[in-house]
Amino acid sequence: MAISEQQRQKKLAKKKKKRSVTVKKVTRSMTKAKAYAKYPIHECLIPDNLFTSGIGELVVAKRTPSGDIAFGAFVIDVFCLGVKDAMFLVMSEHEYEHKIKAGMARAANRAFEKIHLTSAKKLLDGLIKYSKELGFAPHPDYKNAYDIFGDIDASVSPEKYTYGREGKPFYVNGPYESEADIKRILNTLTKSCGEGGFDSLVRLGDDMDDDFF
């Protein structure tokens, strides 16, 4: 049975709307974190062995009015280099739980613990200061991801964080650091700390994980 022109137009409009929604889902993760800072906190996560292993992910997630999860994620080296990688994404809660969180846990067979938003910011602020004093700047995407915190006051957190290992910076190379990168980092540490002022361990192979992205 033939459809009327009005019905045809309705179908076309419906298809157009569906396409626009699809495009929005593809591109919405490209937005700025600052726009999501006002939303309520969903959770903040760090590995429960972060300060013994030295490296891991810090995730700050907020829930949008639509139920999606907007989160900033940081690969952090609390022994030496600071923020090695960073990203900001918005996705469904299902995708966040089963892709991001499951992937982090699987990466090194580790568990995660929840911390308060103020403590997460305090941890990052202190780490950035520590690593900058050693001569290392945070990853270029750090600033956008960091904006997820908004104007939260980190000073109210009672937590105290100590960086380095046994009172010294401790550098362990990651799987994506070339020989030239390693040499540059060691030279930077020698310049900022002096001979014997830091410890290092250069590992070979591709079984090291310093990100989950």
Rosetta constraint file for C-alpha pairs under 8 A:
AtomPair CA 3 CA 7 HARMONIC 6.14 0.50
AtomPair CA 3 CA 8 HARMONIC 6.60 0.50
AtomPair CA 4 CA 8 HARMONIC 6.29 0.50
AtomPair CA 5 CA 9 HARMONIC 6.18 0.50
AtomPair CA 6 CA 10 HARMONIC 6.30 0.50
AtomPair CA 7 CA 11 HARMONIC 6.29 0.50
AtomPair CA 8 CA 12 HARMONIC 6.26 0.50
AtomPair CA 9 CA 13 HARMONIC 6.06 0.50
AtomPair CA 10 CA 14 HARMONIC 6.14 0.50
AtomPair CA 11 CA 15 HARMONIC 6.26 0.50
AtomPair CA 12 CA 16 HARMONIC 6.16 0.50
AtomPair CA 13 CA 17 HARMONIC 6.16 0.50
AtomPair CA 14 CA 18 HARMONIC 6.21 0.50
AtomPair CA 15 CA 19 HARMONIC 6.22 0.50
AtomPair CA 16 CA 20 HARMONIC 6.29 0.50
AtomPair CA 17 CA 21 HARMONIC 6.30 0.50
AtomPair CA 18 CA 22 HARMONIC 6.29 0.50
AtomPair CA 19 CA 23 HARMONIC 6.28 0.50
AtomPair CA 20 CA 24 HARMONIC 6.19 0.50
AtomPair CA 21 CA 25 HARMONIC 6.30 0.50
AtomPair CA 22 CA 26 HARMONIC 6.43 0.50
AtomPair CA 23 CA 27 HARMONIC 6.28 0.50
AtomPair CA 24 CA 28 HARMONIC 5.64 0.50
AtomPair CA 25 CA 29 HARMONIC 7.71 0.50
AtomPair CA 27 CA 31 HARMONIC 7.70 0.50
AtomPair CA 28 CA 90 HARMONIC 6.73 0.50
AtomPair CA 29 CA 88 HARMONIC 7.17 0.50
AtomPair CA 29 CA 89 HARMONIC 4.65 0.50
AtomPair CA 29 CA 90 HARMONIC 4.88 0.50
AtomPair CA 29 CA 91 HARMONIC 7.27 0.50
AtomPair CA 30 CA 88 HARMONIC 7.89 0.50
AtomPair CA 30 CA 89 HARMONIC 7.11 0.50
AtomPair CA 31 CA 89 HARMONIC 7.98 0.50
AtomPair CA 32 CA 36 HARMONIC 7.81 0.50
AtomPair CA 32 CA 88 HARMONIC 7.72 0.50
AtomPair CA 32 CA 144 HARMONIC 6.37 0.50
AtomPair CA 32 CA 145 HARMONIC 7.96 0.50
AtomPair CA 33 CA 37 HARMONIC 6.63 0.50
AtomPair CA 33 CA 70 HARMONIC 7.86 0.50
AtomPair CA 33 CA 71 HARMONIC 7.88 0.50
AtomPair CA 33 CA 72 HARMONIC 7.45 0.50
AtomPair CA 33 CA 88 HARMONIC 6.43 0.50
AtomPair CA 33 CA 144 HARMONIC 5.87 0.50
AtomPair CA 33 CA 145 HARMONIC 5.84 0.50
AtomPair CA 33 CA 146 HARMONIC 7.56 0.50
AtomPair CA 33 CA 147 HARMONIC 5.43 0.50
AtomPair CA 33 CA 148 HARMONIC 5.02 0.50
AtomPair CA 34 CA 144 HARMONIC 7.29 0.50
AtomPair CA 34 CA 147 HARMONIC 4.79 0.50
AtomPair CA 34 CA 148 HARMONIC 5.53 0.50
AtomPair CA 34 CA 149 HARMONIC 7.99 0.50
AtomPair CA 34 CA 150 HARMONIC 6.65 0.50
AtomPair CA 35 CA 148 HARMONIC 7.92 0.50
AtomPair CA 36 CA 62 HARMONIC 7.48 0.50
AtomPair CA 36 CA 64 HARMONIC 7.44 0.50
AtomPair CA 36 CA 70 HARMONIC 6.86 0.50
AtomPair CA 36 CA 148 HARMONIC 6.23 0.50
AtomPair CA 37 CA 62 HARMONIC 7.69 0.50
AtomPair CA 37 CA 147 HARMONIC 6.79 0.50
AtomPair CA 37 CA 148 HARMONIC 4.55 0.50
AtomPair CA 37 CA 149 HARMONIC 5.73 0.50
AtomPair CA 37 CA 150 HARMONIC 4.88 0.50
AtomPair CA 38 CA 150 HARMONIC 6.96 0.50
AtomPair CA 39 CA 62 HARMONIC 6.03 0.50
AtomPair CA 39 CA 63 HARMONIC 6.19 0.50
AtomPair CA 39 CA 64 HARMONIC 6.01 0.50
AtomPair CA 39 CA 65 HARMONIC 7.78 0.50
AtomPair CA 40 CA 62 HARMONIC 5.62 0.50
AtomPair CA 40 CA 63 HARMONIC 5.92 0.50
AtomPair CA 40 CA 64 HARMONIC 7.63 0.50
AtomPair CA 41 CA 60 HARMONIC 7.90 0.50
AtomPair CA 41 CA 61 HARMONIC 6.22 0.50
AtomPair CA 41 CA 62 HARMONIC 4.36 0.50
AtomPair CA 41 CA 63 HARMONIC 6.33 0.50
AtomPair CA 41 CA 117 HARMONIC 7.65 0.50
AtomPair CA 42 CA 60 HARMONIC 7.93 0.50
AtomPair CA 42 CA 61 HARMONIC 5.29 0.50
AtomPair CA 42 CA 62 HARMONIC 4.58 0.50
AtomPair CA 42 CA 63 HARMONIC 5.54 0.50
AtomPair CA 42 CA 69 HARMONIC 7.74 0.50
AtomPair CA 43 CA 59 HARMONIC 7.89 0.50
AtomPair CA 43 CA 60 HARMONIC 6.24 0.50
AtomPair CA 43 CA 61 HARMONIC 5.33 0.50
AtomPair CA 43 CA 62 HARMONIC 6.89 0.50
AtomPair CA 43 CA 114 HARMONIC 6.69 0.50
AtomPair CA 43 CA 115 HARMONIC 7.73 0.50
AtomPair CA 43 CA 116 HARMONIC 7.92 0.50
AtomPair CA 43 CA 117 HARMONIC 7.79 0.50
AtomPair CA 44 CA 58 HARMONIC 7.28 0.50
AtomPair CA 44 CA 59 HARMONIC 5.45 0.50
AtomPair CA 44 CA 60 HARMONIC 4.55 0.50
AtomPair CA 44 CA 61 HARMONIC 6.16 0.50
AtomPair CA 44 CA 114 HARMONIC 5.45 0.50
AtomPair CA 44 CA 115 HARMONIC 5.51 0.50
AtomPair CA 44 CA 116 HARMONIC 6.45 0.50
AtomPair CA 44 CA 117 HARMONIC 6.18 0.50
AtomPair CA 44 CA 120 HARMONIC 6.89 0.50
AtomPair CA 45 CA 57 HARMONIC 7.78 0.50
AtomPair CA 45 CA 58 HARMONIC 5.62 0.50
AtomPair CA 45 CA 59 HARMONIC 5.10 0.50
AtomPair CA 45 CA 60 HARMONIC 6.75 0.50
AtomPair CA 45 CA 112 HARMONIC 6.13 0.50
AtomPair CA 45 CA 113 HARMONIC 5.57 0.50
AtomPair CA 45 CA 114 HARMONIC 4.67 0.50
AtomPair CA 45 CA 115 HARMONIC 6.11 0.50
AtomPair CA 46 CA 50 HARMONIC 6.91 0.50
AtomPair CA 46 CA 56 HARMONIC 7.13 0.50
AtomPair CA 46 CA 57 HARMONIC 5.91 0.50
AtomPair CA 46 CA 58 HARMONIC 4.79 0.50
AtomPair CA 46 CA 59 HARMONIC 6.75 0.50
AtomPair CA 46 CA 112 HARMONIC 5.48 0.50
AtomPair CA 46 CA 113 HARMONIC 5.67 0.50
AtomPair CA 46 CA 114 HARMONIC 6.66 0.50
AtomPair CA 46 CA 115 HARMONIC 7.40 0.50
AtomPair CA 47 CA 56 HARMONIC 6.20 0.50
AtomPair CA 47 CA 57 HARMONIC 6.77 0.50
AtomPair CA 47 CA 58 HARMONIC 7.65 0.50
AtomPair CA 47 CA 110 HARMONIC 6.81 0.50
AtomPair CA 47 CA 111 HARMONIC 5.87 0.50
AtomPair CA 47 CA 112 HARMONIC 4.24 0.50
AtomPair CA 47 CA 113 HARMONIC 6.09 0.50
AtomPair CA 48 CA 110 HARMONIC 7.63 0.50
AtomPair CA 48 CA 111 HARMONIC 6.01 0.50
AtomPair CA 48 CA 112 HARMONIC 5.18 0.50
AtomPair CA 48 CA 113 HARMONIC 5.51 0.50
AtomPair CA 49 CA 53 HARMONIC 5.91 0.50
AtomPair CA 49 CA 54 HARMONIC 7.95 0.50
AtomPair CA 49 CA 110 HARMONIC 7.87 0.50
AtomPair CA 50 CA 54 HARMONIC 5.40 0.50
AtomPair CA 50 CA 55 HARMONIC 5.84 0.50
AtomPair CA 50 CA 56 HARMONIC 5.95 0.50
AtomPair CA 50 CA 78 HARMONIC 7.76 0.50
AtomPair CA 51 CA 55 HARMONIC 7.61 0.50
AtomPair CA 51 CA 78 HARMONIC 6.94 0.50
AtomPair CA 54 CA 77 HARMONIC 5.66 0.50
AtomPair CA 54 CA 78 HARMONIC 5.28 0.50
AtomPair CA 54 CA 79 HARMONIC 5.31 0.50
AtomPair CA 55 CA 75 HARMONIC 7.27 0.50
AtomPair CA 55 CA 76 HARMONIC 5.60 0.50
AtomPair CA 55 CA 77 HARMONIC 4.44 0.50
AtomPair CA 55 CA 78 HARMONIC 6.21 0.50
AtomPair CA 55 CA 79 HARMONIC 7.53 0.50
AtomPair CA 55 CA 210 HARMONIC 6.82 0.50
AtomPair CA 56 CA 75 HARMONIC 5.65 0.50
AtomPair CA 56 CA 76 HARMONIC 5.62 0.50
AtomPair CA 56 CA 77 HARMONIC 6.86 0.50
AtomPair CA 56 CA 210 HARMONIC 6.83 0.50
AtomPair CA 56 CA 211 HARMONIC 7.46 0.50
AtomPair CA 57 CA 73 HARMONIC 6.70 0.50
AtomPair CA 57 CA 74 HARMONIC 5.45 0.50
AtomPair CA 57 CA 75 HARMONIC 4.52 0.50
AtomPair CA 57 CA 76 HARMONIC 6.00 0.50
AtomPair CA 57 CA 104 HARMONIC 7.67 0.50
AtomPair CA 57 CA 211 HARMONIC 7.41 0.50
AtomPair CA 58 CA 73 HARMONIC 5.73 0.50
AtomPair CA 58 CA 74 HARMONIC 5.16 0.50
AtomPair CA 58 CA 75 HARMONIC 6.51 0.50
AtomPair CA 58 CA 76 HARMONIC 7.06 0.50
AtomPair CA 58 CA 120 HARMONIC 7.61 0.50
AtomPair CA 59 CA 71 HARMONIC 6.72 0.50
AtomPair CA 59 CA 72 HARMONIC 5.84 0.50
AtomPair CA 59 CA 73 HARMONIC 4.44 0.50
AtomPair CA 59 CA 74 HARMONIC 6.44 0.50
AtomPair CA 60 CA 71 HARMONIC 5.38 0.50
AtomPair CA 60 CA 72 HARMONIC 5.29 0.50
AtomPair CA 60 CA 73 HARMONIC 6.43 0.50
AtomPair CA 60 CA 117 HARMONIC 7.42 0.50
AtomPair CA 60 CA 120 HARMONIC 7.65 0.50
AtomPair CA 60 CA 148 HARMONIC 7.40 0.50
AtomPair CA 60 CA 149 HARMONIC 7.85 0.50
AtomPair CA 61 CA 69 HARMONIC 6.33 0.50
AtomPair CA 61 CA 70 HARMONIC 5.62 0.50
AtomPair CA 61 CA 71 HARMONIC 4.07 0.50
AtomPair CA 61 CA 72 HARMONIC 6.52 0.50
AtomPair CA 62 CA 69 HARMONIC 5.68 0.50
AtomPair CA 62 CA 70 HARMONIC 5.21 0.50
AtomPair CA 62 CA 71 HARMONIC 6.08 0.50
AtomPair CA 63 CA 67 HARMONIC 5.95 0.50
AtomPair CA 63 CA 68 HARMONIC 5.87 0.50
AtomPair CA 63 CA 69 HARMONIC 4.80 0.50
AtomPair CA 63 CA 70 HARMONIC 6.23 0.50
AtomPair CA 64 CA 68 HARMONIC 5.34 0.50
AtomPair CA 64 CA 69 HARMONIC 6.16 0.50
AtomPair CA 64 CA 70 HARMONIC 6.83 0.50
AtomPair CA 67 CA 92 HARMONIC 7.27 0.50
AtomPair CA 67 CA 93 HARMONIC 7.16 0.50
AtomPair CA 68 CA 90 HARMONIC 6.72 0.50
AtomPair CA 68 CA 91 HARMONIC 5.57 0.50
AtomPair CA 68 CA 92 HARMONIC 4.57 0.50
AtomPair CA 68 CA 93 HARMONIC 5.55 0.50
AtomPair CA 69 CA 90 HARMONIC 5.60 0.50
AtomPair CA 69 CA 91 HARMONIC 5.51 0.50
AtomPair CA 69 CA 92 HARMONIC 5.94 0.50
AtomPair CA 69 CA 93 HARMONIC 5.61 0.50
AtomPair CA 69 CA 96 HARMONIC 6.97 0.50
AtomPair CA 70 CA 88 HARMONIC 7.45 0.50
AtomPair CA 70 CA 89 HARMONIC 5.80 0.50
AtomPair CA 70 CA 90 HARMONIC 4.24 0.50
AtomPair CA 70 CA 91 HARMONIC 6.62 0.50
AtomPair CA 71 CA 88 HARMONIC 5.71 0.50
AtomPair CA 71 CA 89 HARMONIC 5.65 0.50
AtomPair CA 71 CA 90 HARMONIC 6.45 0.50
AtomPair CA 71 CA 145 HARMONIC 7.80 0.50
AtomPair CA 71 CA 148 HARMONIC 7.15 0.50
AtomPair CA 72 CA 86 HARMONIC 7.29 0.50
AtomPair CA 72 CA 87 HARMONIC 5.80 0.50
AtomPair CA 72 CA 88 HARMONIC 4.47 0.50
AtomPair CA 72 CA 89 HARMONIC 6.74 0.50
AtomPair CA 72 CA 145 HARMONIC 4.72 0.50
AtomPair CA 72 CA 146 HARMONIC 6.72 0.50
AtomPair CA 72 CA 148 HARMONIC 6.32 0.50
AtomPair CA 73 CA 86 HARMONIC 5.59 0.50
AtomPair CA 73 CA 87 HARMONIC 5.42 0.50
AtomPair CA 73 CA 88 HARMONIC 6.39 0.50
AtomPair CA 73 CA 145 HARMONIC 6.92 0.50
AtomPair CA 74 CA 83 HARMONIC 6.47 0.50
AtomPair CA 74 CA 84 HARMONIC 7.51 0.50
AtomPair CA 74 CA 85 HARMONIC 5.74 0.50
AtomPair CA 74 CA 86 HARMONIC 4.38 0.50
AtomPair CA 74 CA 87 HARMONIC 6.69 0.50
AtomPair CA 74 CA 142 HARMONIC 7.50 0.50
AtomPair CA 74 CA 145 HARMONIC 7.90 0.50
AtomPair CA 75 CA 83 HARMONIC 5.87 0.50
AtomPair CA 75 CA 84 HARMONIC 5.51 0.50
AtomPair CA 75 CA 85 HARMONIC 5.01 0.50
AtomPair CA 75 CA 86 HARMONIC 6.23 0.50
AtomPair CA 75 CA 210 HARMONIC 6.80 0.50
AtomPair CA 75 CA 211 HARMONIC 5.85 0.50
AtomPair CA 76 CA 81 HARMONIC 7.67 0.50
AtomPair CA 76 CA 82 HARMONIC 5.45 0.50
AtomPair CA 76 CA 83 HARMONIC 4.52 0.50
AtomPair CA 76 CA 84 HARMONIC 5.76 0.50
AtomPair CA 76 CA 85 HARMONIC 7.29 0.50
AtomPair CA 77 CA 81 HARMONIC 5.40 0.50
AtomPair CA 77 CA 82 HARMONIC 4.88 0.50
AtomPair CA 77 CA 83 HARMONIC 6.33 0.50
AtomPair CA 77 CA 84 HARMONIC 6.89 0.50
AtomPair CA 78 CA 82 HARMONIC 5.92 0.50
AtomPair CA 78 CA 127 HARMONIC 6.56 0.50
AtomPair CA 78 CA 163 HARMONIC 5.39 0.50
AtomPair CA 78 CA 164 HARMONIC 6.18 0.50
AtomPair CA 79 CA 163 HARMONIC 5.62 0.50
AtomPair CA 79 CA 164 HARMONIC 3.82 0.50
AtomPair CA 79 CA 165 HARMONIC 5.86 0.50
AtomPair CA 79 CA 169 HARMONIC 5.56 0.50
AtomPair CA 79 CA 170 HARMONIC 5.24 0.50
AtomPair CA 79 CA 171 HARMONIC 6.77 0.50
AtomPair CA 80 CA 131 HARMONIC 6.16 0.50
AtomPair CA 80 CA 134 HARMONIC 7.78 0.50
AtomPair CA 80 CA 163 HARMONIC 7.57 0.50
AtomPair CA 80 CA 164 HARMONIC 5.93 0.50
AtomPair CA 80 CA 169 HARMONIC 5.10 0.50
AtomPair CA 80 CA 170 HARMONIC 5.64 0.50
AtomPair CA 80 CA 171 HARMONIC 5.71 0.50
AtomPair CA 81 CA 131 HARMONIC 5.58 0.50
AtomPair CA 81 CA 136 HARMONIC 6.10 0.50
AtomPair CA 81 CA 171 HARMONIC 7.48 0.50
AtomPair CA 82 CA 127 HARMONIC 5.67 0.50
AtomPair CA 82 CA 128 HARMONIC 5.88 0.50
AtomPair CA 82 CA 130 HARMONIC 7.52 0.50
AtomPair CA 82 CA 131 HARMONIC 5.13 0.50
AtomPair CA 82 CA 136 HARMONIC 7.25 0.50
AtomPair CA 82 CA 137 HARMONIC 7.68 0.50
AtomPair CA 82 CA 138 HARMONIC 6.35 0.50
AtomPair CA 83 CA 127 HARMONIC 7.81 0.50
AtomPair CA 83 CA 128 HARMONIC 7.17 0.50
AtomPair CA 83 CA 137 HARMONIC 7.85 0.50
AtomPair CA 83 CA 138 HARMONIC 4.85 0.50
AtomPair CA 83 CA 139 HARMONIC 5.88 0.50
AtomPair CA 83 CA 142 HARMONIC 7.35 0.50
AtomPair CA 84 CA 138 HARMONIC 6.39 0.50
AtomPair CA 84 CA 139 HARMONIC 5.49 0.50
AtomPair CA 85 CA 138 HARMONIC 7.74 0.50
AtomPair CA 85 CA 139 HARMONIC 5.27 0.50
AtomPair CA 85 CA 141 HARMONIC 7.27 0.50
AtomPair CA 85 CA 142 HARMONIC 7.21 0.50
AtomPair CA 85 CA 211 HARMONIC 7.32 0.50
AtomPair CA 86 CA 139 HARMONIC 6.46 0.50
AtomPair CA 86 CA 140 HARMONIC 7.90 0.50
AtomPair CA 86 CA 141 HARMONIC 5.43 0.50
AtomPair CA 86 CA 142 HARMONIC 5.18 0.50
AtomPair CA 86 CA 145 HARMONIC 6.49 0.50
AtomPair CA 87 CA 141 HARMONIC 6.17 0.50
AtomPair CA 87 CA 142 HARMONIC 7.10 0.50
AtomPair CA 87 CA 144 HARMONIC 7.82 0.50
AtomPair CA 87 CA 145 HARMONIC 5.66 0.50
AtomPair CA 88 CA 144 HARMONIC 7.21 0.50
AtomPair CA 88 CA 145 HARMONIC 5.04 0.50
AtomPair CA 91 CA 95 HARMONIC 6.38 0.50
AtomPair CA 91 CA 96 HARMONIC 6.37 0.50
AtomPair CA 92 CA 96 HARMONIC 6.20 0.50
AtomPair CA 93 CA 97 HARMONIC 6.04 0.50
AtomPair CA 94 CA 98 HARMONIC 5.99 0.50
AtomPair CA 95 CA 99 HARMONIC 5.30 0.50
AtomPair CA 95 CA 100 HARMONIC 7.07 0.50
AtomPair CA 96 CA 100 HARMONIC 5.04 0.50
AtomPair CA 96 CA 101 HARMONIC 6.37 0.50
AtomPair CA 97 CA 101 HARMONIC 5.16 0.50
AtomPair CA 97 CA 102 HARMONIC 6.41 0.50
AtomPair CA 98 CA 102 HARMONIC 5.20 0.50
AtomPair CA 98 CA 103 HARMONIC 7.50 0.50
AtomPair CA 99 CA 103 HARMONIC 5.64 0.50
AtomPair CA 100 CA 104 HARMONIC 6.21 0.50
AtomPair CA 101 CA 105 HARMONIC 6.30 0.50
AtomPair CA 102 CA 106 HARMONIC 6.05 0.50
AtomPair CA 103 CA 107 HARMONIC 5.99 0.50
AtomPair CA 103 CA 212 HARMONIC 6.75 0.50
AtomPair CA 104 CA 108 HARMONIC 7.47 0.50
AtomPair CA 104 CA 110 HARMONIC 7.95 0.50
AtomPair CA 104 CA 212 HARMONIC 5.96 0.50
AtomPair CA 105 CA 109 HARMONIC 5.52 0.50
AtomPair CA 105 CA 110 HARMONIC 5.14 0.50
AtomPair CA 105 CA 111 HARMONIC 6.00 0.50
AtomPair CA 105 CA 112 HARMONIC 7.41 0.50
AtomPair CA 106 CA 110 HARMONIC 7.00 0.50
AtomPair CA 107 CA 209 HARMONIC 7.04 0.50
AtomPair CA 107 CA 212 HARMONIC 6.85 0.50
AtomPair CA 108 CA 209 HARMONIC 7.30 0.50
AtomPair CA 115 CA 119 HARMONIC 6.45 0.50
AtomPair CA 115 CA 120 HARMONIC 6.63 0.50
AtomPair CA 116 CA 120 HARMONIC 6.32 0.50
AtomPair CA 116 CA 157 HARMONIC 7.95 0.50
AtomPair CA 117 CA 121 HARMONIC 6.37 0.50
AtomPair CA 117 CA 149 HARMONIC 7.75 0.50
AtomPair CA 117 CA 152 HARMONIC 7.94 0.50
AtomPair CA 118 CA 122 HARMONIC 6.12 0.50
AtomPair CA 118 CA 152 HARMONIC 6.63 0.50
AtomPair CA 118 CA 153 HARMONIC 6.36 0.50
AtomPair CA 118 CA 154 HARMONIC 4.52 0.50
AtomPair CA 118 CA 155 HARMONIC 7.45 0.50
AtomPair CA 118 CA 156 HARMONIC 6.85 0.50
AtomPair CA 118 CA 157 HARMONIC 5.43 0.50
AtomPair CA 119 CA 123 HARMONIC 6.01 0.50
AtomPair CA 119 CA 154 HARMONIC 6.39 0.50
AtomPair CA 119 CA 157 HARMONIC 5.27 0.50
AtomPair CA 119 CA 158 HARMONIC 7.69 0.50
AtomPair CA 119 CA 159 HARMONIC 6.35 0.50
AtomPair CA 120 CA 124 HARMONIC 6.36 0.50
AtomPair CA 121 CA 125 HARMONIC 5.99 0.50
AtomPair CA 121 CA 149 HARMONIC 7.16 0.50
AtomPair CA 121 CA 154 HARMONIC 5.65 0.50
AtomPair CA 122 CA 126 HARMONIC 6.07 0.50
AtomPair CA 122 CA 154 HARMONIC 4.98 0.50
AtomPair CA 122 CA 155 HARMONIC 7.03 0.50
AtomPair CA 122 CA 157 HARMONIC 7.15 0.50
AtomPair CA 123 CA 127 HARMONIC 6.12 0.50
AtomPair CA 123 CA 161 HARMONIC 6.45 0.50
AtomPair CA 124 CA 128 HARMONIC 6.06 0.50
AtomPair CA 125 CA 129 HARMONIC 6.37 0.50
AtomPair CA 126 CA 130 HARMONIC 6.14 0.50
AtomPair CA 126 CA 161 HARMONIC 7.57 0.50
AtomPair CA 127 CA 131 HARMONIC 6.05 0.50
AtomPair CA 127 CA 163 HARMONIC 6.97 0.50
AtomPair CA 128 CA 132 HARMONIC 5.98 0.50
AtomPair CA 128 CA 137 HARMONIC 7.67 0.50
AtomPair CA 128 CA 138 HARMONIC 6.89 0.50
AtomPair CA 129 CA 133 HARMONIC 6.28 0.50
AtomPair CA 130 CA 134 HARMONIC 6.66 0.50
AtomPair CA 130 CA 163 HARMONIC 7.23 0.50
AtomPair CA 131 CA 135 HARMONIC 6.41 0.50
AtomPair CA 131 CA 136 HARMONIC 5.31 0.50
AtomPair CA 131 CA 137 HARMONIC 6.99 0.50
AtomPair CA 132 CA 136 HARMONIC 4.88 0.50
AtomPair CA 132 CA 137 HARMONIC 5.67 0.50
AtomPair CA 133 CA 192 HARMONIC 7.68 0.50
AtomPair CA 134 CA 188 HARMONIC 7.37 0.50
AtomPair CA 134 CA 189 HARMONIC 6.37 0.50
AtomPair CA 134 CA 192 HARMONIC 5.58 0.50
AtomPair CA 134 CA 193 HARMONIC 7.37 0.50
AtomPair CA 135 CA 188 HARMONIC 6.33 0.50
AtomPair CA 135 CA 189 HARMONIC 7.43 0.50
AtomPair CA 135 CA 192 HARMONIC 6.90 0.50
AtomPair CA 138 CA 142 HARMONIC 6.31 0.50
AtomPair CA 141 CA 145 HARMONIC 6.51 0.50
AtomPair CA 142 CA 146 HARMONIC 5.87 0.50
AtomPair CA 143 CA 147 HARMONIC 6.44 0.50
AtomPair CA 144 CA 148 HARMONIC 7.70 0.50
AtomPair CA 163 CA 167 HARMONIC 7.96 0.50
AtomPair CA 163 CA 169 HARMONIC 7.65 0.50
AtomPair CA 164 CA 168 HARMONIC 5.20 0.50
AtomPair CA 164 CA 169 HARMONIC 4.38 0.50
AtomPair CA 164 CA 170 HARMONIC 5.94 0.50
AtomPair CA 165 CA 169 HARMONIC 6.07 0.50
AtomPair CA 165 CA 170 HARMONIC 5.97 0.50
AtomPair CA 168 CA 197 HARMONIC 6.63 0.50
AtomPair CA 168 CA 198 HARMONIC 5.24 0.50
AtomPair CA 168 CA 199 HARMONIC 6.87 0.50
AtomPair CA 169 CA 197 HARMONIC 7.72 0.50
AtomPair CA 169 CA 198 HARMONIC 5.01 0.50
AtomPair CA 169 CA 199 HARMONIC 6.32 0.50
AtomPair CA 170 CA 198 HARMONIC 5.91 0.50
AtomPair CA 170 CA 199 HARMONIC 4.68 0.50
AtomPair CA 170 CA 200 HARMONIC 5.32 0.50
AtomPair CA 170 CA 201 HARMONIC 7.82 0.50
AtomPair CA 171 CA 198 HARMONIC 7.82 0.50
AtomPair CA 171 CA 199 HARMONIC 6.35 0.50
AtomPair CA 171 CA 200 HARMONIC 4.52 0.50
AtomPair CA 171 CA 201 HARMONIC 6.27 0.50
AtomPair CA 171 CA 202 HARMONIC 8.00 0.50
AtomPair CA 172 CA 200 HARMONIC 5.81 0.50
AtomPair CA 172 CA 201 HARMONIC 4.90 0.50
AtomPair CA 172 CA 202 HARMONIC 5.78 0.50
AtomPair CA 172 CA 203 HARMONIC 7.19 0.50
AtomPair CA 173 CA 177 HARMONIC 6.48 0.50
AtomPair CA 173 CA 182 HARMONIC 6.77 0.50
AtomPair CA 173 CA 201 HARMONIC 7.02 0.50
AtomPair CA 173 CA 202 HARMONIC 5.51 0.50
AtomPair CA 173 CA 203 HARMONIC 6.37 0.50
AtomPair CA 174 CA 203 HARMONIC 7.97 0.50
AtomPair CA 174 CA 208 HARMONIC 6.29 0.50
AtomPair CA 174 CA 209 HARMONIC 7.01 0.50
AtomPair CA 174 CA 210 HARMONIC 6.10 0.50
AtomPair CA 175 CA 204 HARMONIC 7.94 0.50
AtomPair CA 175 CA 205 HARMONIC 7.15 0.50
AtomPair CA 175 CA 206 HARMONIC 5.55 0.50
AtomPair CA 175 CA 207 HARMONIC 7.42 0.50
AtomPair CA 175 CA 208 HARMONIC 5.58 0.50
AtomPair CA 175 CA 209 HARMONIC 6.85 0.50
AtomPair CA 175 CA 210 HARMONIC 7.38 0.50
AtomPair CA 177 CA 181 HARMONIC 5.42 0.50
AtomPair CA 177 CA 182 HARMONIC 6.35 0.50
AtomPair CA 178 CA 182 HARMONIC 6.23 0.50
AtomPair CA 179 CA 183 HARMONIC 6.14 0.50
AtomPair CA 180 CA 184 HARMONIC 6.14 0.50
AtomPair CA 181 CA 185 HARMONIC 6.17 0.50
AtomPair CA 182 CA 186 HARMONIC 6.14 0.50
AtomPair CA 183 CA 187 HARMONIC 6.07 0.50
AtomPair CA 184 CA 188 HARMONIC 6.12 0.50
AtomPair CA 185 CA 189 HARMONIC 6.23 0.50
AtomPair CA 186 CA 190 HARMONIC 6.11 0.50
AtomPair CA 187 CA 191 HARMONIC 6.14 0.50
AtomPair CA 188 CA 192 HARMONIC 6.22 0.50
AtomPair CA 189 CA 193 HARMONIC 5.57 0.50
AtomPair CA 189 CA 194 HARMONIC 7.16 0.50
AtomPair CA 189 CA 198 HARMONIC 7.10 0.50
AtomPair CA 190 CA 194 HARMONIC 4.59 0.50
AtomPair CA 190 CA 195 HARMONIC 5.70 0.50
AtomPair CA 190 CA 197 HARMONIC 7.45 0.50
AtomPair CA 190 CA 198 HARMONIC 7.79 0.50
AtomPair CA 193 CA 197 HARMONIC 4.85 0.50
AtomPair CA 193 CA 198 HARMONIC 6.55 0.50
AtomPair CA 194 CA 198 HARMONIC 7.78 0.50
